């Protein structure tokens, strides 16, 4: 998906939707676009794990890009303390999955 976060375009593959400190967050792999902290060079090009506040995402666009990911460390796996959605918890896709997790209309 493509989205704007902190006024920067980000290309993201969302992995887990959940809550941290009561705030809805998405744990995702950023594989392109821009970042205030920069993107690491990885085997597929550029990328890095991000835990982003959902309410700060705007101009969200679902895209048909290839799926991007890399192994997570145990610390990264626990970044979202209360997972709402992950590949293990649902088979729904796109806006249907977000609507199910957040109670928002599709």
Backbone as CSV, one residue per row, in Angstrom:
resi,resn,N_x,N_y,N_z,CA_x,CA_y,CA_z,C_x,C_y,C_z
1,UNK,0.842,-1.168,0.000,0.000,0.000,0.000,0.886,1.229,0.000
2,UNK,0.355,2.313,-0.461,1.035,3.609,-0.406,0.242,4.486,0.552
3,UNK,0.936,5.283,1.340,0.270,6.177,2.282,1.199,7.332,2.627
4,UNK,0.607,8.418,3.094,1.387,9.543,3.596,1.413,9.447,5.113
5,UNK,2.614,9.604,5.679,2.817,9.572,7.138,3.878,10.612,7.461
6,UNK,3.608,11.489,8.393,4.521,12.594,8.713,4.879,13.381,7.446
7,UNK,3.890,13.611,6.595,4.014,14.385,5.353,4.938,13.737,4.323
8,UNK,5.252,12.459,4.488,6.123,11.753,3.549,5.404,10.559,2.948
9,UNK,5.591,10.338,1.645,5.023,9.170,0.979,5.775,7.926,1.438
10,UNK,5.038,6.887,1.818,5.635,5.623,2.245,5.014,4.489,1.434
11,UNK,5.820,3.511,1.052,5.342,2.284,0.423,5.472,1.198,1.481
12,UNK,4.337,0.574,1.834,4.273,-0.285,3.014,3.614,-1.624,2.731
13,UNK,4.050,-2.639,3.454,3.357,-3.927,3.498,2.939,-4.141,4.954
14,UNK,1.653,-3.964,5.275,1.201,-4.109,6.659,1.193,-5.575,7.092
15,UNK,1.665,-5.832,8.305,1.725,-7.192,8.833,0.783,-7.399,10.013
16,UNK,0.742,-6.440,10.945,-0.095,-6.587,12.141,-0.763,-5.249,12.437
17,UNK,-2.054,-5.303,12.731,-2.800,-4.142,13.180,-3.148,-4.391,14.636
18,UNK,-2.831,-3.457,15.510,-3.103,-3.666,16.932,-2.993,-2.374,17.710
19,UNK,-2.950,-2.504,19.023,-2.879,-1.331,19.891,-1.598,-1.352,20.715
20,UNK,-1.058,-0.163,20.913,0.080,0.025,21.795,-0.209,1.274,22.599
21,UNK,-0.203,1.153,23.915,-0.538,2.272,24.800,-1.901,2.862,24.440
22,UNK,-2.857,1.990,24.057,-4.213,2.405,23.733,-4.391,3.002,22.346
23,UNK,-3.322,3.181,21.606,-3.391,3.813,20.282,-3.321,2.749,19.186
24,UNK,-4.215,2.843,18.190,-4.228,1.896,17.078,-2.983,2.102,16.225
25,UNK,-2.241,1.005,16.011,-0.991,1.068,15.254,-0.935,-0.050,14.236
26,UNK,-0.138,0.160,13.200,0.108,-0.877,12.206,1.612,-1.154,12.212
27,UNK,1.951,-2.433,12.355,3.339,-2.867,12.263,3.538,-3.294,10.821
28,UNK,4.402,-2.599,10.115,4.525,-2.821,8.675,5.976,-2.795,8.234
29,UNK,6.180,-3.312,7.040,7.503,-3.271,6.430,7.485,-2.185,5.377
30,UNK,8.333,-1.167,5.541,8.425,-0.093,4.553,9.497,-0.453,3.545
31,UNK,9.097,-0.557,2.273,10.035,-0.969,1.228,10.354,0.139,0.233
32,UNK,9.778,1.297,0.415,10.049,2.392,-0.502,9.447,3.690,-0.011
33,UNK,9.654,4.725,-0.782,9.175,6.038,-0.394,10.212,6.736,0.471
34,UNK,9.746,7.583,1.379,10.642,8.388,2.208,10.423,8.107,3.687
35,UNK,11.409,8.485,4.484,11.335,8.296,5.929,12.227,9.334,6.593
36,UNK,11.782,9.863,7.719,12.615,10.818,8.467,13.905,10.166,8.956
37,UNK,13.849,8.870,9.268,15.030,8.169,9.799,15.809,7.425,8.715
38,UNK,15.333,7.452,7.485,16.014,6.755,6.396,15.621,5.290,6.326
39,UNK,15.972,4.656,5.224,15.696,3.238,5.029,17.018,2.495,4.890
40,UNK,17.106,1.345,5.536,18.316,0.530,5.464,18.426,-0.129,4.095
41,UNK,19.649,-0.424,3.700,19.884,-1.196,2.480,19.761,-2.665,2.857
42,UNK,18.857,-3.378,2.169,18.632,-4.802,2.424,18.789,-5.562,1.114
43,UNK,18.699,-6.884,1.174,18.928,-7.711,-0.016,18.012,-7.356,-1.183
44,UNK,16.778,-6.936,-0.905,15.832,-6.588,-1.968,15.937,-5.133,-2.395
45,UNK,16.823,-4.355,-1.787,16.938,-2.939,-2.111,16.984,-2.106,-0.845
46,UNK,15.874,-1.456,-0.515,15.781,-0.637,0.691,14.584,-1.114,1.495
47,UNK,14.656,-1.010,2.816,13.506,-1.401,3.609,13.760,-1.342,5.091
48,UNK,12.680,-1.445,5.857,12.784,-1.450,7.306,11.419,-1.595,7.952
49,UNK,11.406,-2.143,9.164,10.178,-2.314,9.939,9.768,-0.995,10.562
50,UNK,8.472,-0.741,10.589,7.909,0.475,11.174,6.674,0.122,12.005
51,UNK,6.479,0.841,13.091,5.243,0.749,13.877,4.622,2.140,13.808
52,UNK,3.586,2.289,12.973,3.016,3.597,12.671,1.637,3.773,13.303
53,UNK,1.369,4.972,13.787,0.048,5.301,14.325,-0.938,5.405,13.159
54,UNK,-2.003,4.616,13.206,-2.980,4.569,12.112,-3.627,5.933,11.885
55,UNK,-3.885,6.687,12.959,-4.557,7.979,12.785,-3.666,9.029,12.102
56,UNK,-2.385,8.748,11.934,-1.494,9.677,11.235,-1.302,9.306,9.764
57,UNK,-1.904,8.190,9.324,-1.831,7.782,7.916,-2.907,8.517,7.120
58,UNK,-2.562,8.983,5.948,-3.547,9.627,5.070,-3.237,9.251,3.628
59,UNK,-4.137,9.581,2.745,-3.999,9.290,1.313,-3.584,7.827,1.094
60,UNK,-4.292,6.926,1.753,-3.982,5.499,1.680,-4.481,4.928,0.361
61,UNK,-3.613,4.192,-0.304,-3.943,3.584,-1.592,-3.480,2.129,-1.580
62,UNK,-4.417,1.211,-1.803,-4.038,-0.192,-1.934,-3.416,-0.391,-3.301
63,UNK,-2.302,-1.094,-3.345,-1.567,-1.284,-4.595,-1.335,-2.763,-4.836
64,UNK,-1.003,-3.095,-6.064,-0.760,-4.488,-6.440,0.736,-4.794,-6.523
65,UNK,1.557,-4.059,-5.777,2.998,-4.299,-5.762,3.301,-5.673,-5.173
66,UNK,4.505,-6.155,-5.423,4.959,-7.410,-4.813,5.027,-7.245,-3.296
67,UNK,4.848,-8.344,-2.563,4.926,-8.332,-1.102,6.390,-8.234,-0.683
68,UNK,6.684,-7.353,0.263,8.046,-7.167,0.763,8.069,-7.444,2.260
69,UNK,9.115,-8.119,2.705,9.281,-8.403,4.125,10.718,-8.824,4.386
70,UNK,11.068,-8.988,5.624,12.346,-9.563,6.032,12.151,-10.120,7.436
71,UNK,13.045,-10.969,7.902,12.874,-11.551,9.246,12.782,-10.467,10.322
72,UNK,11.976,-10.755,11.355,11.816,-9.840,12.488,12.598,-10.372,13.676
73,UNK,13.095,-9.466,14.477,13.739,-9.861,15.727,12.647,-10.101,16.776
74,UNK,12.945,-10.828,17.863,11.934,-11.014,18.921,11.412,-9.687,19.463
75,UNK,12.264,-8.674,19.566,11.834,-7.359,20.048,10.802,-6.753,19.107
76,UNK,11.018,-6.855,17.809,10.079,-6.296,16.831,8.757,-7.029,16.860
77,UNK,8.755,-8.308,17.148,7.522,-9.092,17.187,6.581,-8.584,18.271
78,UNK,7.107,-8.005,19.348,6.289,-7.539,20.472,5.953,-6.058,20.402
79,UNK,6.236,-5.396,19.289,6.031,-3.949,19.198,4.571,-3.556,19.397
80,UNK,3.640,-4.325,18.868,2.210,-4.072,19.069,1.760,-5.003,20.184
81,UNK,1.361,-4.426,21.320,1.078,-5.244,22.499,-0.265,-5.968,22.438
82,UNK,-1.221,-5.434,21.704,-2.544,-6.053,21.624,-2.928,-6.221,20.162
83,UNK,-2.419,-7.267,19.477,-2.747,-7.423,18.050,-4.246,-7.554,17.817
84,UNK,-4.738,-6.843,16.839,-6.130,-6.922,16.427,-6.252,-7.769,15.181
85,UNK,-5.351,-7.539,14.249,-5.337,-8.272,12.980,-3.914,-8.651,12.630
86,UNK,-3.756,-9.847,12.167,-2.478,-10.285,11.614,-2.804,-11.405,10.641
87,UNK,-1.844,-11.840,9.850,-2.146,-12.949,8.929,-2.668,-14.185,9.645
88,UNK,-2.333,-14.352,10.927,-2.794,-15.523,11.673,-4.220,-15.365,12.205
89,UNK,-4.726,-14.120,12.312,-6.031,-13.915,12.929,-7.172,-13.710,11.951
90,UNK,-6.865,-13.482,10.696,-7.940,-13.234,9.737,-7.528,-13.602,8.325
91,UNK,-8.510,-13.895,7.517,-8.241,-14.120,6.097,-8.859,-13.001,5.256
92,UNK,-9.429,-11.993,5.921,-10.013,-10.864,5.203,-8.907,-10.031,4.593
93,UNK,-9.250,-9.271,3.564,-8.240,-8.482,2.869,-8.632,-7.010,2.807
94,UNK,-7.615,-6.164,2.706,-7.789,-4.744,2.433,-8.723,-4.028,3.381
95,UNK,-9.601,-3.199,2.823,-10.479,-2.366,3.635,-11.441,-3.197,4.468
96,UNK,-11.806,-4.385,4.007,-12.685,-5.268,4.777,-12.012,-5.665,6.093
97,UNK,-10.704,-5.955,6.061,-9.968,-6.349,7.261,-9.829,-5.174,8.212
98,UNK,-9.490,-3.987,7.692,-9.350,-2.807,8.547,-10.688,-2.459,9.175
99,UNK,-11.766,-2.534,8.416,-13.096,-2.242,8.952,-13.448,-3.226,10.071
100,UNK,-13.120,-4.491,9.898,-13.403,-5.494,10.925,-12.624,-5.218,12.196
101,UNK,-11.384,-4.757,12.066,-10.533,-4.525,13.231,-10.861,-3.239,13.960
102,UNK,-11.254,-2.208,13.231,-11.432,-0.904,13.830,-12.890,-0.532,14.066
103,UNK,-13.802,-1.272,13.454,-15.209,-0.926,13.554,-15.615,0.168,12.582
104,UNK,-14.690,0.563,11.706,-14.971,1.619,10.721,-15.736,1.030,9.543
105,UNK,-16.495,1.866,8.828,-17.168,1.377,7.626,-16.158,1.030,6.550
106,UNK,-16.480,0.069,5.689,-15.585,-0.320,4.588,-15.526,0.751,3.529
